[in-house]
Amino acid sequence: MEARLTLEDGRTFACRSFTGPGEASGEVVFNTSMTGYQEVLTDPSYSGQMVTMTYPLIGNYGVNDEDVESARIQVAAFLVREYQPFPSNFRSTQSLADYLAGQGVLGVEGLDTRALTRHIRNGGAMRAIISTSDLDSGSLTRRANAIPSMVGMDLVREVTTTRAYRWNGGKPEMLADDLKLNAGIWQHRGARPLVVAIDFGLKYNIARCLERVGFEVVVVPAATDASAIMAMAPDGLFLSNGPGDPEPVVYGVQTVKELLGRLPIFGICLGNQILGLALGGRTYKLKFGHRGINQPVKNLVTGKVEITSQNHGFAVDMDSLGADAVDVTHINLNDNTVEGIRHRRLPAFSVQYHPEASPGPHDAAYLFDQFKDMMRTA
């Protein structure tokens, strides 16, 4: 089915839908991963965005029930060069097209993804619209410019859990509505370190990694305040990844401010930005972001280079952090942006990339053990 993708600057790309008729809009970004498209589709950090994969052949291994990072598809649309409708994989349970169509998400192919990626790299991530019904570039350009900007938009409220849940045996276990979040909520107090994870858009594999290193994990909604978290008497606090601009997430920043020095804190991705804001820093929007599984990051503490999985469009401003209180621990070797920070006196650190790496390399998996060690000595 014929379709058109039009960016806010008027650039139009012909394509065709492989999921049926429809329209979609949002910010267009690109991901350089060669594999892991199902994890990309279900990553809450992609909320409000249409994702194009730079690898040309997508769909060849289908989808399954295990390789998901949340309970649903999160992307606004999926843009590929060539869709493979006949998957070959013993784990596959359905095709990518059926998976997308079943959740009402538009997928298009036959798109010049290389030209689109080069255009975004030159002009920056842009708002755009895809349609199978409106094929007029002038109309689509006007509509693309009417889409709200990612800057200043709180997308966390769109993806955070509405109820607290326990991560148990590799999957979420919802808590009863009438269960009070207090010190009695834990099942393994004294046997395992207890971690409250604030869900700003938590990827499931982060919870899997926290459980794997021995934590008992309870996940709470993003708006949970500091007093409610302290009432649970945890041993540590985890700040998850999530979508969009961190600055509108003022409730999360305030919670972290109040808990600094009271609990050991570890943050990933949006959690890194929120910790940076809580420490008095600022954030800014990157031109086209970092999205892929081959981003080189230098650990300034060890001098080693890690190949990392990343998905973010905002970063912490290095110059805004007080050098007397905060150390920059990691930098991106492509553009020297901040990839990790640590407070000099308080037990708090975070990284901008994804050490849980789903998909991606496992160079940074040590950070979960580092969190555990910090909790022992805090």
C-alpha positions in Angstrom: 0.0 0.0 0.0 1.5 3.3 -1.1 2.5 5.7 1.7 4.4 9.0 2.2 6.8 10.1 4.9 7.2 13.9 5.1 9.5 15.7 7.5 8.8 19.1 9.0 11.3 20.7 6.5 9.3 19.4 3.6 11.6 16.5 2.6 9.3 13.6 1.4 10.1 9.9 1.1 8.0 7.5 -0.9 7.4 4.2 0.8 4.7 1.5 1.2 2.9 0.1 4.3 3.3 -3.6 5.1 0.8 -3.4 8.0 -2.2 -1.9 6.2 -3.7 1.6 6.0 -3.0 4.2 8.6 -1.2 7.3 9.8 1.5 8.0 12.3 3.4 11.0 13.6 6.2 11.9 15.9 9.9 12.6 15.9 11.9 10.6 13.4 15.2 9.0 14.7 17.5 6.3 13.5 19.0 3.2 15.1 22.2 1.7 13.8 21.7 -1.8 15.4 22.0 -4.8 13.0 19.7 -6.9 15.2 17.3 -6.6 18.2 14.4 -4.9 16.4 11.8 -6.4 18.8 13.7 -5.0 21.8 13.8 -1.6 20.0 10.1 -1.7 19.3 9.2 -2.3 22.9 11.7 0.1 24.6 9.7 2.8 26.4 12.4 5.3 25.7 11.1 5.4 22.1 7.7 6.6 23.1 6.6 9.5 20.7 9.2 8.6 18.1 9.2 6.9 14.7 12.2 4.7 14.4 14.1 3.9 11.2 16.6 1.0 11.2 19.8 1.6 9.2 20.3 -2.1 8.7 18.5 -2.8 5.5 16.8 -6.2 6.1 14.3 -6.3 8.9 11.8 -9.0 10.0 13.9 -12.0 8.9 13.7 -13.7 12.4 10.2 -12.8 13.3 9.1 -12.0 16.8 8.4 -14.0 20.0 7.0 -13.6 23.5 10.3 -13.4 25.3 12.3 -10.7 23.6 10.3 -7.7 24.8 11.3 -4.8 27.0 7.8 -3.7 28.1 4.3 -4.9 27.9 3.6 -3.3 24.4 5.1 -1.8 21.3 6.2 1.8 22.2 7.4 3.3 18.9 4.9 5.5 16.9 5.9 3.8 13.6 8.6 1.5 12.2 10.5 2.5 9.1 12.6 -0.1 7.2 14.3 -0.5 3.9 13.2 -4.1 3.2 10.7 -6.1 5.2 11.1 -9.9 5.1 7.5 -11.4 5.4 8.7 -15.0 5.8 10.7 -15.3 9.1 13.0 -18.2 9.7 13.8 -18.8 13.4 12.8 -21.6 15.7 11.8 -19.1 18.4 9.6 -17.1 16.1 5.9 -17.2 17.0 4.6 -14.6 14.4 5.7 -12.2 11.7 6.8 -8.7 12.4 3.9 -7.4 10.2 1.3 -9.3 12.3 2.9 -8.1 15.5 2.8 -4.4 14.5 -0.7 -4.6 13.0 -2.0 -6.4 16.0 -1.1 -3.4 18.2 -2.1 -0.8 15.6 1.4 0.4 14.8 2.3 1.4 11.3 5.2 -0.3 9.5 6.5 0.9 6.2 9.2 -0.5 3.8 10.7 0.5 0.5 12.0 3.7 2.2 15.4 5.0 1.4 16.6 4.7 4.9 20.2 5.6 4.0 19.0 9.0 2.6 16.7 9.5 5.6 19.5 8.8 8.0 21.9 11.2 6.2 19.2 13.9 6.2 18.7 13.5 10.0 22.4 13.6 10.6 22.7 16.8 8.7 19.5 18.5 9.9 18.9 16.9 13.2 16.0 14.7 14.4 12.7 16.1 13.0 9.0 15.9 13.5 7.3 13.9 10.7 4.1 12.3 9.6 3.5 9.1 7.6 0.2 8.5 5.8 -1.4 6.0 3.4 -4.4 8.3 2.7 -2.9 11.8 2.5 -0.2 11.7 -0.1 0.1 15.4 -0.7 3.5 16.7 0.4 2.3 20.2 1.1 -0.5 19.0 3.4 1.8 16.6 5.1 4.4 19.3 5.7 1.9 21.6 7.3 0.7 18.7 9.5 4.2 17.7 10.5 4.9 21.3 11.7 1.8 21.1 13.9 3.2 18.1 15.8 4.3 19.2 19.4 8.1 19.4 19.9 9.9 16.8 21.9 11.5 19.6 23.9 9.5 20.4 27.0 7.2 17.4 26.6 6.8 15.0 29.6 6.5 11.6 28.0 7.3 9.7 31.2 3.6 9.9 32.3 2.7 8.1 29.1 4.9 5.0 29.8 5.3 4.7 33.6 3.5 1.9 35.4 0.2 2.9 37.1 0.7 0.4 39.9 3.7 -0.8 41.9 4.9 -4.3 41.0 7.5 -6.8 42.2 10.0 -8.2 39.8 9.9 -11.9 40.5 11.5 -14.7 38.6 12.2 -12.7 35.5 8.8 -11.1 35.1 6.6 -8.4 36.6 4.2 -9.4 39.4 1.6 -6.7 40.0 0.9 -5.8 43.7 -2.7 -5.6 45.0 -4.2 -2.2 44.9 -4.9 -2.3 48.6 -1.3 -3.4 49.5 0.5 -0.6 51.4 3.9 0.3 50.3 5.7 0.1 53.6 8.7 -1.8 55.1 6.6 -5.0 55.2 6.4 -5.2 51.5 9.6 -7.1 51.0 9.9 -10.9 50.9 13.6 -11.3 51.4 14.7 -8.6 53.9 18.0 -9.6 55.4 18.7 -12.1 52.7 18.9 -9.8 49.7 19.6 -6.1 49.2 16.3 -4.3 48.7 16.0 -1.9 45.7 13.1 0.5 44.8 13.2 1.2 41.1 11.4 4.3 39.9 9.8 3.6 36.6 10.4 6.4 34.2 10.1 3.9 31.3 11.9 0.9 32.7 13.2 -1.8 30.3 12.5 -5.3 31.5 16.1 -6.4 31.0 17.3 -3.8 33.6 15.0 -5.5 36.2 16.3 -8.9 35.0 19.9 -7.7 35.6 19.1 -6.2 39.0 17.5 -9.5 40.0 20.4 -11.5 38.5 23.0 -9.9 40.8 20.9 -10.6 43.8 18.6 -7.7 44.5 15.0 -7.9 45.5 13.3 -5.3 43.3 10.0 -3.4 43.7 9.1 -1.0 40.8 7.0 2.1 41.6 5.4 4.7 39.4 7.4 7.8 38.4 5.4 10.2 40.5 6.1 8.3 43.8 7.5 10.8 46.2 10.5 10.6 48.6 8.4 10.0 51.7 6.6 7.0 50.2 9.9 5.5 49.1 11.5 6.0 52.5 8.5 4.4 54.1 9.4 1.2 52.3 12.9 1.3 54.0 14.9 0.0 51.0 18.6 -0.4 50.8 19.0 1.5 47.5 17.2 3.4 44.8 17.4 2.8 41.1 16.4 5.5 38.5 15.3 3.9 35.2 15.6 4.9 31.6 12.7 6.7 29.9 11.6 8.8 26.9 11.9 12.5 26.0 13.0 15.6 27.7 14.1 15.1 31.3 13.5 18.7 32.5 9.7 18.5 32.6 10.0 15.5 34.9 10.2 17.9 37.8 8.5 15.4 40.2 11.2 12.8 39.6 14.0 15.4 40.0 12.5 16.6 43.3 12.3 13.0 44.6 15.9 12.4 43.8 16.9 15.7 45.4 15.2 14.7 48.7 16.8 11.2 48.7 20.4 12.2 47.9 22.5 11.1 50.8 19.7 9.1 52.3 19.9 6.1 49.9 22.5 4.8 47.5 21.4 5.8 44.0 22.1 4.3 40.6 20.6 5.7 37.4 20.6 4.7 33.7 19.8 6.9 30.7 17.0 9.2 31.7 17.9 8.3 35.2 21.4 9.8 34.5 19.8 13.0 33.3 17.5 13.2 36.3 20.4 12.7 38.7 22.3 15.4 36.9 19.4 17.8 37.2 19.0 16.9 40.9 22.7 17.7 41.4 22.1 21.2 40.0 23.1 20.5 36.4 21.3 21.2 33.1 20.4 19.1 30.1 20.2 19.8 26.4 18.9 18.1 23.2 21.4 16.4 21.0 21.3 17.0 17.3 20.3 13.5 16.4 20.9 11.5 19.5 22.7 8.2 20.2 20.8 5.1 19.2 22.5 1.8 18.5 24.6 -1.0 20.0 28.1 0.1 19.0 28.7 3.4 20.8 32.2 3.8 22.2 32.4 5.1 25.7 35.6 5.7 27.7 35.6 5.0 31.4 37.7 7.8 32.8 38.3 5.9 36.0 39.8 2.8 34.5 40.9 4.2 31.1 39.1 1.3 29.4 36.8 1.8 26.4 33.4 0.1 26.4 31.2 -0.6 23.4 27.8 0.2 24.6 24.1 0.1 23.8 22.4 3.5 23.8 19.1 5.2 23.1 18.8 8.8 24.1 18.2 12.2 22.5 19.2 14.4 25.5 22.4 14.7 27.5 23.8 16.3 30.7 25.7 19.5 30.2 29.2 18.8 31.6 29.9 22.5 32.3 26.8 22.8 34.4 27.9 20.3 37.0 29.9 21.5 40.0 33.4 20.0 39.6 33.9 20.3 43.3 31.1 17.8 44.0 30.5 15.8 40.8 33.0 13.8 38.7 32.4 12.9 35.1 33.2 9.2 34.9 32.5 8.3 31.3 32.5 10.2 28.0 31.3 9.3 24.5 34.3 9.0 22.2 32.3 10.1 19.1 31.3 13.5 20.4 32.8 13.8 24.0 29.3 14.1 25.6 28.8 13.1 29.2 28.1 9.3 29.6 28.5 8.9 33.3 28.6 10.9 36.5 29.4 10.2 40.2 29.0 12.3 43.3 32.3 12.7 45.2 30.9 12.4 48.7 27.4 10.9 48.4 26.7 7.4 47.2 25.2 8.3 43.9 26.3 7.5 40.3 24.7 7.0 36.9 25.5 6.3 33.2 23.8 7.6 30.1 24.1 4.3 28.2 22.5 0.9 28.8 24.6 -1.6 30.7 21.7 -4.1 30.5 22.3 -4.1 26.7 19.2 -5.6 25.3 20.1 -5.7 22.5 23.8 -5.1 22.6 27.3 -5.9 24.1 27.8 -6.7 27.8 31.0 -4.6 28.4 29.2 -2.5 31.0 27.4 -5.2 33.0 29.8 -4.7 35.9 27.9 -1.5 36.8 25.1 -3.6 38.5 27.7 -5.2 40.7 29.2 -1.8 41.4 25.8 -0.6 42.6 25.7 -3.6 44.9 29.2 -2.9 46.3 28.2 0.7 46.9 25.2 -0.4 48.9 27.4 -2.5 51.1 29.7 0.4 52.0 27.3 3.3 52.1 
